Amino acid sequence: MGNLGGGEILVILIIGLIVLGPTRLPEASKNLGKALKQIRQTSRNFQAELEAAVEDPLIEETARQKGREMLAKEKDSREQDGEKQITESSPIEANSTEDESQDS
């Protein structure tokens, strides 16, 4: 039960005995045990479903394919930006080469 030691559990039981009394304490502890069992089972089921969804090969392949598509689009946009920069800088370079040839 987590970090509870024997002393802490004994104190909790004594407080429960004082608050609930000897007649209702067994019923309350039984209900508490059932509730904890149900919470643990629900938690295990949720964790199992989550792991199954993460490990599903179809979902994984779909995610990988989308990632590849995103990388390809990014690469294409970078290449197009690079071509724009080259064409924008080309007239400047062309003017400088014409100036050099006129100087000679």
CNS distance restraints for C-alpha pairs under 8 A (distance, minus, plus):
assign (resid   4 and name CA) (resid   8 and name CA) 5.87 0.50 0.50
assign (resid   4 and name CA) (resid   9 and name CA) 6.55 0.50 0.50
assign (resid   5 and name CA) (resid   9 and name CA) 6.37 0.50 0.50
assign (resid   6 and name CA) (resid  10 and name CA) 6.17 0.50 0.50
assign (resid   7 and name CA) (resid  11 and name CA) 6.30 0.50 0.50
assign (resid   8 and name CA) (resid  12 and name CA) 6.26 0.50 0.50
assign (resid   9 and name CA) (resid  13 and name CA) 6.18 0.50 0.50
assign (resid  10 and name CA) (resid  14 and name CA) 6.22 0.50 0.50
assign (resid  11 and name CA) (resid  15 and name CA) 6.18 0.50 0.50
assign (resid  12 and name CA) (resid  16 and name CA) 6.05 0.50 0.50
assign (resid  13 and name CA) (resid  17 and name CA) 6.04 0.50 0.50
assign (resid  14 and name CA) (resid  18 and name CA) 6.22 0.50 0.50
assign (resid  15 and name CA) (resid  19 and name CA) 6.08 0.50 0.50
assign (resid  16 and name CA) (resid  20 and name CA) 5.67 0.50 0.50
assign (resid  16 and name CA) (resid  21 and name CA) 7.38 0.50 0.50
assign (resid  16 and name CA) (resid  25 and name CA) 6.71 0.50 0.50
assign (resid  17 and name CA) (resid  21 and name CA) 4.87 0.50 0.50
assign (resid  17 and name CA) (resid  22 and name CA) 5.91 0.50 0.50
assign (resid  17 and name CA) (resid  25 and name CA) 6.11 0.50 0.50
assign (resid  20 and name CA) (resid  24 and name CA) 5.64 0.50 0.50
assign (resid  20 and name CA) (resid  25 and name CA) 5.60 0.50 0.50
assign (resid  21 and name CA) (resid  25 and name CA) 6.04 0.50 0.50
assign (resid  22 and name CA) (resid  26 and name CA) 7.49 0.50 0.50
assign (resid  23 and name CA) (resid  27 and name CA) 7.84 0.50 0.50
assign (resid  24 and name CA) (resid  28 and name CA) 6.07 0.50 0.50
assign (resid  25 and name CA) (resid  29 and name CA) 6.05 0.50 0.50
assign (resid  26 and name CA) (resid  30 and name CA) 6.09 0.50 0.50
assign (resid  27 and name CA) (resid  31 and name CA) 6.22 0.50 0.50
assign (resid  28 and name CA) (resid  32 and name CA) 6.08 0.50 0.50
assign (resid  29 and name CA) (resid  33 and name CA) 6.08 0.50 0.50
assign (resid  30 and name CA) (resid  34 and name CA) 6.29 0.50 0.50
assign (resid  31 and name CA) (resid  35 and name CA) 6.17 0.50 0.50
assign (resid  32 and name CA) (resid  36 and name CA) 6.18 0.50 0.50
assign (resid  33 and name CA) (resid  37 and name CA) 6.12 0.50 0.50
assign (resid  34 and name CA) (resid  38 and name CA) 6.19 0.50 0.50
assign (resid  35 and name CA) (resid  39 and name CA) 6.16 0.50 0.50
assign (resid  36 and name CA) (resid  40 and name CA) 6.13 0.50 0.50
assign (resid  37 and name CA) (resid  41 and name CA) 6.18 0.50 0.50
assign (resid  38 and name CA) (resid  42 and name CA) 6.12 0.50 0.50
assign (resid  39 and name CA) (resid  43 and name CA) 6.09 0.50 0.50
assign (resid  40 and name CA) (resid  44 and name CA) 6.13 0.50 0.50
assign (resid  41 and name CA) (resid  45 and name CA) 6.16 0.50 0.50
assign (resid  42 and name CA) (resid  46 and name CA) 6.12 0.50 0.50
assign (resid  43 and name CA) (resid  47 and name CA) 6.11 0.50 0.50
assign (resid  44 and name CA) (resid  48 and name CA) 6.08 0.50 0.50
assign (resid  45 and name CA) (resid  49 and name CA) 6.18 0.50 0.50
assign (resid  46 and name CA) (resid  50 and name CA) 6.13 0.50 0.50
assign (resid  47 and name CA) (resid  51 and name CA) 6.14 0.50 0.50
assign (resid  48 and name CA) (resid  52 and name CA) 6.10 0.50 0.50
assign (resid  49 and name CA) (resid  53 and name CA) 6.16 0.50 0.50
assign (resid  50 and name CA) (resid  54 and name CA) 6.21 0.50 0.50
assign (resid  51 and name CA) (resid  55 and name CA) 5.98 0.50 0.50
assign (resid  52 and name CA) (resid  56 and name CA) 5.91 0.50 0.50
assign (resid  53 and name CA) (resid  59 and name CA) 7.60 0.50 0.50
assign (resid  54 and name CA) (resid  59 and name CA) 7.60 0.50 0.50
assign (resid  54 and name CA) (resid  60 and name CA) 7.37 0.50 0.50
assign (resid  55 and name CA) (resid  60 and name CA) 7.21 0.50 0.50
assign (resid  56 and name CA) (resid  60 and name CA) 6.24 0.50 0.50
assign (resid  57 and name CA) (resid  61 and name CA) 5.98 0.50 0.50
assign (resid  58 and name CA) (resid  62 and name CA) 6.15 0.50 0.50
assign (resid  59 and name CA) (resid  63 and name CA) 6.18 0.50 0.50
assign (resid  60 and name CA) (resid  64 and name CA) 6.18 0.50 0.50
assign (resid  61 and name CA) (resid  65 and name CA) 6.05 0.50 0.50
assign (resid  62 and name CA) (resid  66 and name CA) 6.23 0.50 0.50
assign (resid  63 and name CA) (resid  67 and name CA) 6.18 0.50 0.50
assign (resid  64 and name CA) (resid  68 and name CA) 6.22 0.50 0.50
assign (resid  65 and name CA) (resid  69 and name CA) 6.22 0.50 0.50
assign (resid  66 and name CA) (resid  70 and name CA) 6.15 0.50 0.50
assign (resid  67 and name CA) (resid  71 and name CA) 6.21 0.50 0.50
assign (resid  68 and name CA) (resid  72 and name CA) 6.13 0.50 0.50
assign (resid  69 and name CA) (resid  73 and name CA) 6.17 0.50 0.50
assign (resid  70 and name CA) (resid  74 and name CA) 6.15 0.50 0.50
assign (resid  71 and name CA) (resid  75 and name CA) 6.07 0.50 0.50
assign (resid  72 and name CA) (resid  76 and name CA) 6.10 0.50 0.50
assign (resid  73 and name CA) (resid  77 and name CA) 6.11 0.50 0.50
assign (resid  74 and name CA) (resid  78 and name CA) 6.16 0.50 0.50
assign (resid  75 and name CA) (resid  79 and name CA) 6.14 0.50 0.50
assign (resid  76 and name CA) (resid  80 and name CA) 6.11 0.50 0.50
assign (resid  77 and name CA) (resid  81 and name CA) 6.06 0.50 0.50
assign (resid  78 and name CA) (resid  82 and name CA) 6.07 0.50 0.50
assign (resid  79 and name CA) (resid  83 and name CA) 6.20 0.50 0.50
assign (resid  80 and name CA) (resid  84 and name CA) 6.19 0.50 0.50
assign (resid  81 and name CA) (resid  85 and name CA) 6.24 0.50 0.50
assign (resid  82 and name CA) (resid  86 and name CA) 6.19 0.50 0.50
assign (resid  83 and name CA) (resid  87 and name CA) 6.12 0.50 0.50
assign (resid  84 and name CA) (resid  88 and name CA) 5.94 0.50 0.50
assign (resid  85 and name CA) (resid  89 and name CA) 6.01 0.50 0.50
assign (resid  86 and name CA) (resid  90 and name CA) 5.92 0.50 0.50
assign (resid  87 and name CA) (resid  91 and name CA) 7.41 0.50 0.50
assign (resid  88 and name CA) (resid  92 and name CA) 7.90 0.50 0.50
assign (resid  89 and name CA) (resid  93 and name CA) 6.45 0.50 0.50
assign (resid  90 and name CA) (resid  94 and name CA) 5.95 0.50 0.50
assign (resid  91 and name CA) (resid  95 and name CA) 6.04 0.50 0.50
assign (resid  92 and name CA) (resid  96 and name CA) 6.25 0.50 0.50
assign (resid  93 and name CA) (resid  97 and name CA) 6.25 0.50 0.50
assign (resid  94 and name CA) (resid  98 and name CA) 6.25 0.50 0.50
assign (resid  95 and name CA) (resid  99 and name CA) 6.13 0.50 0.50
assign (resid  96 and name CA) (resid 100 and name CA) 6.21 0.50 0.50
assign (resid  97 and name CA) (resid 101 and name CA) 6.26 0.50 0.50
assign (resid  98 and name CA) (resid 102 and name CA) 6.23 0.50 0.50
assign (resid  99 and name CA) (resid 103 and name CA) 6.22 0.50 0.50
assign (resid 100 and name CA) (resid 104 and name CA) 6.58 0.50 0.50
